[in-house]
Amino acid sequence: MRESLQDVCQRGYQAYAMTARVDWTLEWPGQIVLCASQMYWTKEVEESIHIGALPACEQKNTMQLQAIVNKVGCICIGQFCSL
């Protein structure tokens, strides 16, 4: 079970970089979405602090989250299974 979750989490983490966040959120199980998105959020915020670009990072994350909120309002019942 642990190895299976680790494998799925690694694949989800790698897919995050290659997929729009809104689409990625619907393609992966909720637990994987939470784990991988928190890892990317931490990495991006840390990098933004070091280069002095925290406001831009905040704006990017706010736009991505708003896009997810908008998408949730438009999804069909079958897509709720991944959330």
N, C-alpha and C positions, 0 to 999 in steps of 0.2 A: 504494500500500500504506500509506504513512504517513497519507494523508488518510483512508483507510478506518478505520485503527486510531484515529485522532484522533476521528472521528465516533462510532465505537462506544464509545470511552471517555467522551466527553462525554454520550452518551445513558445509559450505565450510571451515571455520576456523578449525573445528574439523577434517574434512577429510584431510586437509593439512598434519597433523601429521602422518596419516596412509597411505599416498599415495606418490609415487615418484613425485617430483615437476613437471616433464615434463608431466606425465599422468594427474596429478591433474589440470594443466593449461588448458588442453583440455576438462576436465569434467565439469567445472564450468563456468558460465557467466563471461565475461570480467570484469565487475564492481566488482564482488565478488573476482576474482583473484587479482585485484589491491588492494582491501581493505585488504583481509586476508594476502596476501604476504607481504604487507607493515607492518602489525602488527607483523608478524613473524620476518621480517628483523630487525625491531626496537628491538624486544626482544633479538634476537640472537646477534646483535651488542653490545647492552648494557651488556649482559652477558660476551661477549668476552673482552670488555674493562675492566670489573671488574677482570677477571682472567688473563689478559695479553695475550690473544690469538687472537688478532685482525687479524694478518696475516693469520691464519688458517681459520678464518671466511671469509675473503676476498677471499681466494682461493676456499673455498666451494661455495660461491655465484657466483664466476666467472665461475666455472665448471657447476653449475646448469643453469646459464643463457646461456652458450654456448650450452648446451644440448637442451635447448628450441629453440635457433636459428637454430640448426641443424634439429630439429623436424619440425619447421615451413616450412623448405624447402622441406619436404617430405610428408606433409599432403594433404589429398584430400579436395575438395571444401566443402563438408558437415561439416568438422571439423572447418572451418573458422567461422562458425556461433557463436561458443563459444568465439572466440577471439574478 
